[in-house]
Amino acid sequence: MNTRPEFGANDGFLSGLIAGGVIGAGFAMAFAPRVASEIRQRVRALATELRHAAFDTGHTTNNRARGKR
């Protein structure tokens, strides 16, 4: 690694690397909790829909078995 002052490119690269890491970590922290809560909400909604569909199917099957329509 060249650390001679006349080349000076290492200082800018290191500053950019640190700044990019800090900005990236900030975005990750800002968006991660919201995404997890959205996933949980979608899974909960899909489970509720599945429960209702299973109930309706069971009810329909029961009525057909008893001769009702």
Secondary structure, 3 states (H helix, E strand, C coil): CCCCCCCCHHHHHHHHHHHHHHHHHHHHHHHHHHHHHHHHHHHHHHHHHHHHHHHHHHHHHHHHHCCCC
